[in-house]
Amino acid sequence: MEQAAVLRELVNSRDVPADMATRGRIVLWSSEGRRRKDIAELLGVSLPTVDRWKRRYAEFGLAGLEGDRPGGAREQVPARVRARVIALTRMTPPDGTGLSHWSTRELAKYLKQVENITVSWHYVARIWREESLKPHRSGTFKLSKDPAFAEKVADVIGLYLAPPGGAVVLSIDEKTQIQALDRTQPVLPVAFAVSEQRTADYLRHGTTNLFAALNVTTGEVLGECRPTRNGKDFLAFLKKAVKPHAGKDIHVVLDNLSTHTTPEVKEWLAKNPHVHFHFTPVGSSWLNQIEIWFGILTRQSIRRGTFASVNVLIKQIRDYINSWNTTAKPFTWTATAGEVLAKVRLVATNVKKLVNNNSN
């Protein structure tokens, strides 16, 4: 019984090569009383193959299933092959392959066809796990060209890490054109062993624009949906956002949209000197904490939602904001201005090197 359990674990393991799993099934099914003819047909092998691996297992145990040398140690892959797998993984696939990124099978095939190196895709997958390599994943980046980038970064992060005593810091922005998408068929709810399922087809019922203000100190969010987004809409929401904090200095972090600097907005700021604007660098809205909250809202409430109308969508957003505020907590900002600037300089240097290498 113990041997059968070991064999079952072997044949069901993702880390075991397919050929060894087949050998394990031969032995396991034979021990369960299946006919050798049936085993051969099910696995697509010959009768002598069935007999061979049964005999090898009987003589040498699990070691006999590992290779052509009974009981011998498995041949080690040379270190240079491992190094080559790692090096190729960290590079874009060569021109002519038509690949945008490597998969374990494509990398193993490339090594065999081009460099005459034979390794299994299982081996490549193991190297990727050991080295934490994930070529199937990709990220995004954008380098700001704002000449006052460093000053603005220091200004905004300074508000996060050391807000002025007694002052309120609000992070404000708009999430525009949120679509009220309705599926053409009912969503199938979560059931036993089955995840929620939905059709890929949908109907559009219009859009709304969400104006939101995050209190950096408390984590509470004030939100309002409007059909349009212009300077007038922004000023109306701004007045609503600062009203609860009358008598206090208010620092507002926002990006460089033209709707934030209309003549009407500037005139209102002149009449309300206790409100101070702090602009993120051009192309760096990621520095605005409300963007973090927008991402959470999208993942938890909007992306998988089904909305029969814009009003249904707006109600969903309102409900989410109300629920959020019942247990609101501020985001913990840990990166200093120096750390952010150092990382940006490193990325800029790497991009410059890449551009220079490609041009040579």
Disulfide bonds with the S-S distance in Angstrom:
none
